[in-house]
Amino acid sequence: MSLSERYGSISKQVARLCGRQASFLLAVGTIVVWVLTGPLFGFSDTWQLVINTGTTIVTFLMVFLIQNTQNRDTAAIQLKLDELIRATQGAHNALLDLEELEERQLEGFRARYEALARQARGRLERGEADTDTPEA
């Protein structure tokens, strides 16, 4: 198993664990214990440093975990949408893989679909149907 595959596997497992109610309760419990030990340690700088360091480390690591999970989920959604476009008769296959286009190219597609939406609203205002099929 490559390093990349291992990281992906570990990040999936950690993401599942961190998203559970028990993980949240563990985090809340840690904070409660930390607060309750304040008087024991005289609310010292070291006492504060412990929680600050711990939360900073967890936050730092979670940023990478969340980004990995988000990237994987986004890629899967894009592939599913691409397949729906590809499999739908009359759909424009040029819309496949739009996320890879430059901003200028995306704006061209956006302008085209905004014009279609304006035309459909105009038809609705005239009492006509706003449904149709893509141009032949």
VEXROBA-94765 format. One record per residue: residue in three letters; y, x negated, z of N, C-alpha, C in turn. Coordinates in Angstrom, 2 decimals. Layout:
BEGIN
<senu zapa="ALA" n_north="Y" n_east="X" n_up="Z" ca_north="Y" ca_east="X" ca_up="Z" c_north="Y" c_east="X" c_up="Z"/>
...
END
This chain:
BEGIN
<senu zapa="MET" n_north="-1.17" n_east="-0.85" n_up="0.00" ca_north="0.00" ca_east="0.00" ca_up="0.00" c_north="1.24" c_east="-0.90" c_up="0.00"/>
<senu zapa="SER" n_north="2.15" n_east="-0.63" n_up="-0.95" ca_north="3.35" ca_east="-1.46" ca_up="-1.05" c_north="4.32" c_east="-1.14" c_up="0.10"/>
<senu zapa="LEU" n_north="5.28" n_east="-2.01" n_up="0.28" ca_north="6.29" ca_east="-1.83" ca_up="1.32" c_north="7.06" c_east="-0.54" c_up="1.10"/>
<senu zapa="SER" n_north="7.38" n_east="-0.25" n_up="-0.16" ca_north="8.12" ca_east="0.97" ca_up="-0.49" c_north="7.30" c_east="2.22" c_up="-0.15"/>
<senu zapa="GLU" n_north="6.02" n_east="2.20" n_up="-0.49" ca_north="5.14" ca_east="3.33" ca_up="-0.17" c_north="4.99" c_east="3.50" c_up="1.34"/>
<senu zapa="ARG" n_north="4.86" n_east="2.37" n_up="2.03" ca_north="4.72" ca_east="2.41" ca_up="3.49" c_north="5.98" c_east="2.99" c_up="4.14"/>
<senu zapa="TYR" n_north="7.16" n_east="2.54" n_up="3.64" ca_north="8.43" ca_east="3.05" ca_up="4.17" c_north="8.53" c_east="4.55" c_up="3.92"/>
<senu zapa="GLY" n_north="8.17" n_east="5.00" n_up="2.72" ca_north="8.22" ca_east="6.42" ca_up="2.39" c_north="7.31" c_east="7.24" c_up="3.29"/>
<senu zapa="SER" n_north="6.12" n_east="6.72" n_up="3.53" ca_north="5.16" ca_east="7.41" ca_up="4.39" c_north="5.66" c_east="7.49" c_up="5.83"/>
<senu zapa="ILE" n_north="6.16" n_east="6.38" n_up="6.32" ca_north="6.67" ca_east="6.35" ca_up="7.70" c_north="7.88" c_east="7.26" c_up="7.84"/>
<senu zapa="SER" n_north="8.77" n_east="7.23" n_up="6.85" ca_north="9.98" ca_east="8.05" ca_up="6.95" c_north="9.63" c_east="9.54" c_up="6.93"/>
<senu zapa="LYS" n_north="8.63" n_east="9.93" n_up="6.16" ca_north="8.19" ca_east="11.34" ca_up="6.15" c_north="7.68" c_east="11.74" c_up="7.54"/>
<senu zapa="GLN" n_north="6.84" n_east="10.88" n_up="8.11" ca_north="6.27" ca_east="11.19" ca_up="9.42" c_north="7.35" c_east="11.26" c_up="10.50"/>
<senu zapa="VAL" n_north="8.25" n_east="10.30" n_up="10.50" ca_north="9.31" ca_east="10.28" ca_up="11.50" c_north="10.24" c_east="11.49" c_up="11.32"/>
<senu zapa="ALA" n_north="10.55" n_east="11.83" n_up="10.06" ca_north="11.41" ca_east="12.99" ca_up="9.80" c_north="10.77" c_east="14.27" c_up="10.33"/>
<senu zapa="ARG" n_north="9.47" n_east="14.41" n_up="10.13" ca_north="8.77" ca_east="15.60" ca_up="10.66" c_north="8.83" c_east="15.63" c_up="12.19"/>
<senu zapa="LEU" n_north="8.60" n_east="14.48" n_up="12.80" ca_north="8.64" ca_east="14.42" ca_up="14.26" c_north="10.05" c_east="14.69" c_up="14.80"/>
<senu zapa="CYS" n_north="11.04" n_east="14.10" n_up="14.19" ca_north="12.42" ca_east="14.25" ca_up="14.68" c_north="12.95" c_east="15.66" c_up="14.49"/>
<senu zapa="GLY" n_north="12.38" n_east="16.39" n_up="13.55" ca_north="12.84" ca_east="17.75" ca_up="13.29" c_north="12.21" c_east="18.79" c_up="14.19"/>
<senu zapa="ARG" n_north="11.38" n_east="18.39" n_up="15.07" ca_north="10.69" ca_east="19.35" ca_up="15.96" c_north="11.50" c_east="19.64" c_up="17.21"/>
<senu zapa="GLN" n_north="11.23" n_east="20.80" n_up="17.77" ca_north="11.91" ca_east="21.22" ca_up="19.00" c_north="11.64" c_east="20.23" c_up="20.13"/>
<senu zapa="ALA" n_north="10.44" n_east="19.72" n_up="20.22" ca_north="10.09" ca_east="18.79" ca_up="21.29" c_north="10.95" c_east="17.53" c_up="21.24"/>
<senu zapa="SER" n_north="11.27" n_east="17.07" n_up="20.02" ca_north="12.12" ca_east="15.88" ca_up="19.89" c_north="13.53" c_east="16.16" c_up="20.40"/>
<senu zapa="PHE" n_north="14.03" n_east="17.33" n_up="20.08" ca_north="15.35" ca_east="17.70" ca_up="20.57" c_north="15.34" c_east="17.79" c_up="22.09"/>
<senu zapa="LEU" n_north="14.31" n_east="18.41" n_up="22.63" ca_north="14.22" ca_east="18.54" ca_up="24.09" c_north="14.09" c_east="17.18" c_up="24.76"/>
<senu zapa="LEU" n_north="13.38" n_east="16.25" n_up="24.12" ca_north="13.28" ca_east="14.89" ca_up="24.64" c_north="14.65" c_east="14.22" c_up="24.67"/>
<senu zapa="ALA" n_north="15.44" n_east="14.41" n_up="23.63" ca_north="16.78" ca_east="13.83" ca_up="23.57" c_north="17.67" c_east="14.44" c_up="24.66"/>
<senu zapa="VAL" n_north="17.60" n_east="15.76" n_up="24.83" ca_north="18.38" ca_east="16.42" ca_up="25.88" c_north="17.93" c_east="15.93" c_up="27.25"/>
<senu zapa="GLY" n_north="16.62" n_east="15.80" n_up="27.44" ca_north="16.08" ca_east="15.29" ca_up="28.70" c_north="16.56" c_east="13.89" c_up="29.01"/>
<senu zapa="THR" n_north="16.63" n_east="13.05" n_up="27.98" ca_north="17.12" ca_east="11.68" ca_up="28.16" c_north="18.57" c_east="11.70" c_up="28.63"/>
<senu zapa="ILE" n_north="19.37" n_east="12.54" n_up="28.04" ca_north="20.78" ca_east="12.64" ca_up="28.44" c_north="20.89" c_east="13.16" c_up="29.88"/>
<senu zapa="VAL" n_north="20.09" n_east="14.16" n_up="30.23" ca_north="20.12" ca_east="14.71" ca_up="31.59" c_north="19.75" c_east="13.63" c_up="32.61"/>
<senu zapa="VAL" n_north="18.68" n_east="12.87" n_up="32.33" ca_north="18.27" ca_east="11.79" ca_up="33.23" c_north="19.37" c_east="10.75" c_up="33.34"/>
<senu zapa="TRP" n_north="19.98" n_east="10.41" n_up="32.21" ca_north="21.06" ca_east="9.43" ca_up="32.22" c_north="22.22" c_east="9.93" c_up="33.09"/>
<senu zapa="VAL" n_north="22.61" n_east="11.19" n_up="32.93" ca_north="23.71" ca_east="11.74" ca_up="33.72" c_north="23.35" c_east="11.75" c_up="35.20"/>
<senu zapa="LEU" n_north="22.13" n_east="12.15" n_up="35.52" ca_north="21.71" ca_east="12.23" ca_up="36.92" c_north="21.63" c_east="10.85" c_up="37.58"/>
<senu zapa="THR" n_north="21.38" n_east="9.82" n_up="36.80" ca_north="21.31" ca_east="8.47" ca_up="37.38" c_north="22.69" c_east="7.83" c_up="37.52"/>
<senu zapa="GLY" n_north="23.71" n_east="8.50" n_up="37.02" ca_north="25.08" ca_east="7.98" ca_up="37.13" c_north="25.47" c_east="7.60" c_up="38.55"/>
<senu zapa="PRO" n_north="25.32" n_east="8.54" n_up="39.51" ca_north="25.69" ca_east="8.20" ca_up="40.89" c_north="24.86" c_east="7.03" c_up="41.45"/>
<senu zapa="LEU" n_north="23.59" n_east="6.95" n_up="41.06" ca_north="22.72" ca_east="5.88" ca_up="41.53" c_north="23.25" c_east="4.51" c_up="41.10"/>
<senu zapa="PHE" n_north="23.79" n_east="4.45" n_up="39.89" ca_north="24.30" ca_east="3.19" ca_up="39.36" c_north="25.83" c_east="3.09" c_up="39.48"/>
<senu zapa="GLY" n_north="26.40" n_east="4.02" n_up="40.18" ca_north="27.85" ca_east="4.00" ca_up="40.41" c_north="28.66" c_east="4.18" c_up="39.13"/>
<senu zapa="PHE" n_north="28.09" n_east="4.89" n_up="38.18" ca_north="28.78" ca_east="5.12" ca_up="36.90" c_north="29.34" c_east="3.82" c_up="36.34"/>
<senu zapa="SER" n_north="28.56" n_east="2.76" n_up="36.45" ca_north="29.00" ca_east="1.41" ca_up="36.07" c_north="29.11" c_east="1.27" c_up="34.55"/>
<senu zapa="ASP" n_north="29.73" n_east="0.18" n_up="34.15" ca_north="29.85" ca_east="-0.13" ca_up="32.72" c_north="28.47" c_east="-0.32" c_up="32.10"/>
<senu zapa="THR" n_north="27.57" n_east="-0.93" n_up="32.84" ca_north="26.20" ca_east="-1.14" ca_up="32.34" c_north="25.50" c_east="0.20" c_up="32.13"/>
<senu zapa="TRP" n_north="25.70" n_east="1.12" n_up="33.07" ca_north="25.11" ca_east="2.46" ca_up="32.96" c_north="25.61" c_east="3.13" c_up="31.68"/>
<senu zapa="GLN" n_north="26.89" n_east="3.02" n_up="31.39" ca_north="27.45" ca_east="3.61" ca_up="30.17" c_north="26.96" c_east="2.87" c_up="28.93"/>
<senu zapa="LEU" n_north="26.85" n_east="1.55" n_up="29.04" ca_north="26.42" ca_east="0.74" ca_up="27.91" c_north="25.00" c_east="1.09" c_up="27.47"/>
<senu zapa="VAL" n_north="24.15" n_east="1.43" n_up="28.43" ca_north="22.76" ca_east="1.79" ca_up="28.10" c_north="22.72" c_east="2.98" c_up="27.15"/>
<senu zapa="ILE" n_north="23.44" n_east="4.05" n_up="27.48" ca_north="23.41" ca_east="5.23" ca_up="26.61" c_north="24.13" c_east="4.96" c_up="25.30"/>
<senu zapa="ASN" n_north="25.24" n_east="4.23" n_up="25.36" ca_north="25.98" ca_east="3.93" ca_up="24.13" c_north="25.13" c_east="3.10" c_up="23.16"/>
<senu zapa="THR" n_north="24.47" n_east="2.10" n_up="23.68" ca_north="23.63" ca_east="1.25" ca_up="22.83" c_north="22.45" c_east="2.04" c_up="22.28"/>
<senu zapa="GLY" n_north="21.80" n_east="2.79" n_up="23.13" ca_north="20.64" ca_east="3.58" ca_up="22.69" c_north="21.01" c_east="4.59" c_up="21.61"/>
<senu zapa="THR" n_north="22.09" n_east="5.32" n_up="21.82" ca_north="22.48" ca_east="6.33" ca_up="20.82" c_north="22.97" c_east="5.69" c_up="19.53"/>
<senu zapa="THR" n_north="23.60" n_east="4.54" n_up="19.62" ca_north="24.06" ca_east="3.84" ca_up="18.42" c_north="22.87" c_east="3.39" c_up="17.58"/>
<senu zapa="ILE" n_north="21.87" n_east="2.83" n_up="18.22" ca_north="20.68" ca_east="2.37" ca_up="17.50" c_north="19.96" c_east="3.54" c_up="16.84"/>
<senu zapa="VAL" n_north="19.77" n_east="4.62" n_up="17.59" ca_north="19.09" ca_east="5.79" ca_up="17.04" c_north="19.88" c_east="6.35" c_up="15.87"/>
<senu zapa="THR" n_north="21.19" n_east="6.47" n_up="16.02" ca_north="22.03" ca_east="7.00" ca_up="14.94" c_north="21.96" c_east="6.12" c_up="13.71"/>
<senu zapa="PHE" n_north="22.05" n_east="4.83" n_up="13.90" ca_north="21.99" ca_east="3.88" ca_up="12.79" c_north="20.68" c_east="4.05" c_up="12.00"/>
<senu zapa="LEU" n_north="19.57" n_east="4.11" n_up="12.71" ca_north="18.27" ca_east="4.25" ca_up="12.04" c_north="18.11" c_east="5.62" c_up="11.39"/>
<senu zapa="MET" n_north="18.63" n_east="6.66" n_up="12.04" ca_north="18.50" ca_east="8.01" ca_up="11.50" c_north="19.27" c_east="8.18" c_up="10.20"/>
<senu zapa="VAL" n_north="20.37" n_east="7.46" n_up="10.03" ca_north="21.12" ca_east="7.54" ca_up="8.78" c_north="20.23" c_east="7.16" c_up="7.59"/>
<senu zapa="PHE" n_north="19.48" n_east="6.09" n_up="7.73" ca_north="18.60" ca_east="5.66" ca_up="6.65" c_north="17.43" c_east="6.62" c_up="6.46"/>
<senu zapa="LEU" n_north="16.91" n_east="7.12" n_up="7.54" ca_north="15.81" ca_east="8.08" ca_up="7.46" c_north="16.27" c_east="9.36" c_up="6.77"/>
<senu zapa="ILE" n_north="17.42" n_east="9.87" n_up="7.16" ca_north="17.94" ca_east="11.10" ca_up="6.56" c_north="18.23" c_east="10.88" c_up="5.08"/>
<senu zapa="GLN" n_north="18.82" n_east="9.74" n_up="4.74" ca_north="19.12" ca_east="9.47" ca_up="3.33" c_north="17.85" c_east="9.38" c_up="2.51"/>
<senu zapa="ASN" n_north="16.82" n_east="8.74" n_up="3.02" ca_north="15.55" ca_east="8.65" ca_up="2.30" c_north="14.97" c_east="10.04" c_up="2.08"/>
<senu zapa="THR" n_north="14.97" n_east="10.86" n_up="3.12" ca_north="14.44" ca_east="12.21" ca_up="3.02" c_north="15.26" c_east="13.03" c_up="2.03"/>
<senu zapa="GLN" n_north="16.57" n_east="12.92" n_up="2.10" ca_north="17.46" ca_east="13.65" ca_up="1.19" c_north="17.23" c_east="13.22" c_up="-0.26"/>
<senu zapa="ASN" n_north="17.10" n_east="11.93" n_up="-0.50" ca_north="16.85" ca_east="11.44" ca_up="-1.86" c_north="15.55" c_east="11.99" c_up="-2.42"/>
<senu zapa="ARG" n_north="14.51" n_east="11.96" n_up="-1.61" ca_north="13.21" ca_east="12.45" ca_up="-2.04" c_north="13.25" c_east="13.96" c_up="-2.32"/>
<senu zapa="ASP" n_north="13.88" n_east="14.72" n_up="-1.43" ca_north="13.98" ca_east="16.17" ca_up="-1.61" c_north="14.81" c_east="16.52" c_up="-2.84"/>
<senu zapa="THR" n_north="15.91" n_east="15.82" n_up="-3.04" ca_north="16.77" ca_east="16.07" ca_up="-4.20" c_north="16.02" c_east="15.78" c_up="-5.49"/>
<senu zapa="ALA" n_north="15.31" n_east="14.68" n_up="-5.53" ca_north="14.54" ca_east="14.33" ca_up="-6.73" c_north="13.49" c_east="15.40" c_up="-7.03"/>
<senu zapa="ALA" n_north="12.80" n_east="15.89" n_up="-6.00" ca_north="11.79" ca_east="16.92" ca_up="-6.20" c_north="12.41" c_east="18.21" c_up="-6.71"/>
<senu zapa="ILE" n_north="13.54" n_east="18.60" n_up="-6.15" ca_north="14.22" ca_east="19.83" ca_up="-6.59" c_north="14.67" c_east="19.68" c_up="-8.05"/>
<senu zapa="GLN" n_north="15.23" n_east="18.53" n_up="-8.39" ca_north="15.68" ca_east="18.32" ca_up="-9.77" c_north="14.52" c_east="18.40" c_up="-10.75"/>
<senu zapa="LEU" n_north="13.39" n_east="17.82" n_up="-10.38" ca_north="12.22" ca_east="17.89" ca_up="-11.26" c_north="11.72" c_east="19.33" c_up="-11.42"/>
<senu zapa="LYS" n_north="11.74" n_east="20.08" n_up="-10.35" ca_north="11.32" ca_east="21.49" ca_up="-10.43" c_north="12.28" c_east="22.28" c_up="-11.31"/>
<senu zapa="LEU" n_north="13.57" n_east="22.05" n_up="-11.15" ca_north="14.54" ca_east="22.74" ca_up="-12.00" c_north="14.38" c_east="22.33" c_up="-13.46"/>
<senu zapa="ASP" n_north="14.15" n_east="21.05" n_up="-13.71" ca_north="13.91" ca_east="20.58" ca_up="-15.07" c_north="12.71" c_east="21.27" c_up="-15.68"/>
<senu zapa="GLU" n_north="11.65" n_east="21.44" n_up="-14.90" ca_north="10.45" ca_east="22.10" ca_up="-15.42" c_north="10.74" c_east="23.57" c_up="-15.72"/>
<senu zapa="LEU" n_north="11.52" n_east="24.24" n_up="-14.88" ca_north="11.86" ca_east="25.64" ca_up="-15.16" c_north="12.67" c_east="25.76" c_up="-16.44"/>
<senu zapa="ILE" n_north="13.61" n_east="24.85" n_up="-16.65" ca_north="14.39" ca_east="24.86" ca_up="-17.89" c_north="13.48" c_east="24.62" c_up="-19.07"/>
<senu zapa="ARG" n_north="12.62" n_east="23.61" n_up="-18.96" ca_north="11.73" ca_east="23.25" ca_up="-20.06" c_north="10.79" c_east="24.38" c_up="-20.42"/>
<senu zapa="ALA" n_north="10.32" n_east="25.12" n_up="-19.43" ca_north="9.31" ca_east="26.15" ca_up="-19.65" c_north="9.91" c_east="27.51" c_up="-20.03"/>
<senu zapa="THR" n_north="11.22" n_east="27.66" n_up="-19.93" ca_north="11.85" ca_east="28.93" ca_up="-20.22" c_north="12.26" c_east="29.00" c_up="-21.68"/>
<senu zapa="GLN" n_north="11.69" n_east="29.98" n_up="-22.38" ca_north="12.00" ca_east="30.13" ca_up="-23.80" c_north="13.48" c_east="30.47" c_up="-23.96"/>
<senu zapa="GLY" n_north="14.14" n_east="29.78" n_up="-24.84" ca_north="15.56" ca_east="30.03" ca_up="-25.10" c_north="16.48" c_east="29.19" c_up="-24.23"/>
<senu zapa="ALA" n_north="15.95" n_east="28.51" n_up="-23.22" ca_north="16.79" ca_east="27.68" ca_up="-22.36" c_north="17.20" c_east="26.42" c_up="-23.13"/>
<senu zapa="HIS" n_north="18.33" n_east="25.88" n_up="-22.76" ca_north="18.83" ca_east="24.68" ca_up="-23.42" c_north="18.21" c_east="23.44" c_up="-22.78"/>
<senu zapa="ASN" n_north="17.35" n_east="22.76" n_up="-23.52" ca_north="16.71" ca_east="21.56" ca_up="-22.99" c_north="17.70" c_east="20.43" c_up="-22.76"/>
<senu zapa="ALA" n_north="18.90" n_east="20.53" n_up="-23.32" ca_north="19.92" ca_east="19.51" ca_up="-23.09" c_north="20.36" c_east="19.51" c_up="-21.62"/>
<senu zapa="LEU" n_north="20.04" n_east="20.58" n_up="-20.90" ca_north="20.40" ca_east="20.65" ca_up="-19.48" c_north="19.42" c_east="19.90" c_up="-18.59"/>
<senu zapa="LEU" n_north="18.33" n_east="19.45" n_up="-19.16" ca_north="17.38" ca_east="18.67" ca_up="-18.39" c_north="18.04" c_east="17.38" c_up="-17.92"/>
<senu zapa="ASP" n_north="17.77" n_east="17.00" n_up="-16.69" ca_north="18.20" ca_east="15.69" ca_up="-16.18" c_north="19.72" c_east="15.51" c_up="-16.16"/>
<senu zapa="LEU" n_north="20.46" n_east="16.60" n_up="-15.92" ca_north="21.93" ca_east="16.52" ca_up="-15.88" c_north="22.45" c_east="15.56" c_up="-14.82"/>
<senu zapa="GLU" n_north="21.70" n_east="15.42" n_up="-13.74" ca_north="22.18" ca_east="14.57" ca_up="-12.64" c_north="22.34" c_east="13.11" c_up="-13.06"/>
<senu zapa="GLU" n_north="21.78" n_east="12.75" n_up="-14.20" ca_north="21.89" ca_east="11.37" ca_up="-14.67" c_north="23.08" c_east="11.14" c_up="-15.60"/>
<senu zapa="LEU" n_north="23.79" n_east="12.21" n_up="-15.95" ca_north="24.92" ca_east="12.08" ca_up="-16.88" c_north="26.17" c_east="11.55" c_up="-16.17"/>
<senu zapa="GLU" n_north="27.08" n_east="11.04" n_up="-16.98" ca_north="28.37" ca_east="10.59" ca_up="-16.47" c_north="29.23" c_east="11.82" c_up="-16.19"/>
<senu zapa="GLU" n_north="30.24" n_east="11.66" n_up="-15.35" ca_north="31.10" ca_east="12.77" ca_up="-14.95" c_north="31.74" c_east="13.46" c_up="-16.16"/>
<senu zapa="ARG" n_north="32.17" n_east="12.70" n_up="-17.13" ca_north="32.81" ca_east="13.26" ca_up="-18.33" c_north="31.85" c_east="14.20" c_up="-19.06"/>
<senu zapa="GLN" n_north="30.59" n_east="13.78" n_up="-19.17" ca_north="29.60" ca_east="14.61" ca_up="-19.85" c_north="29.31" c_east="15.88" c_up="-19.04"/>
<senu zapa="LEU" n_north="29.24" n_east="15.74" n_up="-17.73" ca_north="29.02" ca_east="16.91" ca_up="-16.88" c_north="30.17" c_east="17.91" c_up="-17.02"/>
<senu zapa="GLU" n_north="31.39" n_east="17.40" n_up="-17.09" ca_north="32.56" ca_east="18.28" ca_up="-17.25" c_north="32.47" c_east="19.08" c_up="-18.54"/>
<senu zapa="GLY" n_north="31.96" n_east="18.47" n_up="-19.60" ca_north="31.78" ca_east="19.19" ca_up="-20.87" c_north="30.82" c_east="20.36" c_up="-20.71"/>
<senu zapa="PHE" n_north="29.70" n_east="20.13" n_up="-20.05" ca_north="28.75" ca_east="21.23" ca_up="-19.80" c_north="29.38" c_east="22.29" c_up="-18.89"/>
<senu zapa="ARG" n_north="30.08" n_east="21.83" n_up="-17.85" ca_north="30.70" ca_east="22.77" ca_up="-16.92" c_north="31.70" c_east="23.66" c_up="-17.64"/>
<senu zapa="ALA" n_north="32.53" n_east="23.07" n_up="-18.50" ca_north="33.52" ca_east="23.84" ca_up="-19.25" c_north="32.85" c_east="24.90" c_up="-20.13"/>
<senu zapa="ARG" n_north="31.74" n_east="24.52" n_up="-20.74" ca_north="31.01" ca_east="25.46" ca_up="-21.61" c_north="30.50" c_east="26.65" c_up="-20.80"/>
<senu zapa="TYR" n_north="29.94" n_east="26.39" n_up="-19.63" ca_north="29.40" ca_east="27.48" ca_up="-18.82" c_north="30.50" c_east="28.29" c_up="-18.14"/>
<senu zapa="GLU" n_north="31.63" n_east="27.67" n_up="-17.86" ca_north="32.76" ca_east="28.45" ca_up="-17.34" c_north="33.28" c_east="29.41" c_up="-18.40"/>
<senu zapa="ALA" n_north="33.30" n_east="28.97" n_up="-19.65" ca_north="33.72" ca_east="29.86" ca_up="-20.75" c_north="32.75" c_east="31.02" c_up="-20.90"/>
<senu zapa="LEU" n_north="31.45" n_east="30.74" n_up="-20.81" ca_north="30.45" ca_east="31.82" ca_up="-20.88" c_north="30.65" c_east="32.82" c_up="-19.74"/>
<senu zapa="ALA" n_north="30.96" n_east="32.33" n_up="-18.55" ca_north="31.18" ca_east="33.22" ca_up="-17.40" c_north="32.41" c_east="34.09" c_up="-17.62"/>
<senu zapa="ARG" n_north="33.49" n_east="33.51" n_up="-18.17" ca_north="34.70" ca_east="34.29" ca_up="-18.45" c_north="34.41" c_east="35.40" c_up="-19.46"/>
<senu zapa="GLN" n_north="33.64" n_east="35.04" n_up="-20.49" ca_north="33.28" ca_east="36.04" ca_up="-21.51" c_north="32.46" c_east="37.16" c_up="-20.89"/>
<senu zapa="ALA" n_north="31.53" n_east="36.82" n_up="-20.01" ca_north="30.68" ca_east="37.84" ca_up="-19.37" c_north="31.52" c_east="38.75" c_up="-18.48"/>
<senu zapa="ARG" n_north="32.48" n_east="38.18" n_up="-17.74" ca_north="33.36" ca_east="39.01" ca_up="-16.90" c_north="34.21" c_east="39.94" c_up="-17.76"/>
<senu zapa="GLY" n_north="34.64" n_east="39.44" n_up="-18.90" ca_north="35.40" ca_east="40.29" ca_up="-19.83" c_north="34.57" c_east="41.46" c_up="-20.31"/>
<senu zapa="ARG" n_north="33.30" n_east="41.20" n_up="-20.63" ca_north="32.40" ca_east="42.28" ca_up="-21.05" c_north="32.22" c_east="43.30" c_up="-19.93"/>
<senu zapa="LEU" n_north="32.09" n_east="42.82" n_up="-18.68" ca_north="31.96" ca_east="43.73" ca_up="-17.55" c_north="33.20" c_east="44.62" c_up="-17.40"/>
<senu zapa="GLU" n_north="34.38" n_east="44.03" n_up="-17.56" ca_north="35.62" ca_east="44.80" ca_up="-17.45" c_north="35.71" c_east="45.87" c_up="-18.53"/>
<senu zapa="ARG" n_north="35.09" n_east="45.64" n_up="-19.69" ca_north="35.10" ca_east="46.62" ca_up="-20.77" c_north="33.94" c_east="47.60" c_up="-20.64"/>
<senu zapa="GLY" n_north="33.16" n_east="47.46" n_up="-19.54" ca_north="32.04" ca_east="48.36" ca_up="-19.31" c_north="30.78" c_east="47.99" c_up="-20.06"/>
<senu zapa="GLU" n_north="30.75" n_east="46.78" n_up="-20.59" ca_north="29.58" ca_east="46.32" ca_up="-21.33" c_north="28.65" c_east="45.55" c_up="-20.40"/>
<senu zapa="ALA" n_north="27.43" n_east="45.31" n_up="-20.86" ca_north="26.47" ca_east="44.51" ca_up="-20.08" c_north="26.90" c_east="43.04" c_up="-20.12"/>
<senu zapa="ASP" n_north="26.63" n_east="42.36" n_up="-19.05" ca_north="26.97" ca_east="40.92" ca_up="-19.01" c_north="25.73" c_east="40.05" c_up="-19.16"/>
<senu zapa="THR" n_north="24.64" n_east="40.63" n_up="-19.61" ca_north="23.41" ca_east="39.84" ca_up="-19.80" c_north="23.21" c_east="39.59" c_up="-21.28"/>
<senu zapa="ASP" n_north="22.68" n_east="38.46" n_up="-21.59" ca_north="22.32" ca_east="38.13" ca_up="-22.95" c_north="21.35" c_east="36.96" c_up="-22.93"/>
<senu zapa="THR" n_north="20.98" n_east="36.51" n_up="-24.10" ca_north="20.11" ca_east="35.33" ca_up="-24.20" c_north="20.93" c_east="34.21" c_up="-24.80"/>
<senu zapa="PRO" n_north="20.50" n_east="32.99" n_up="-24.58" ca_north="21.23" ca_east="31.85" ca_up="-25.15" c_north="21.33" c_east="31.99" c_up="-26.66"/>
<senu zapa="GLU" n_north="22.40" n_east="31.39" n_up="-27.23" ca_north="22.59" ca_east="31.46" ca_up="-28.67" c_north="21.40" c_east="30.89" c_up="-29.40"/>
<senu zapa="ALA" n_north="21.17" n_east="31.40" n_up="-30.57" ca_north="20.03" ca_east="30.95" ca_up="-31.37" c_north="20.36" c_east="29.62" c_up="-32.01"/>
END
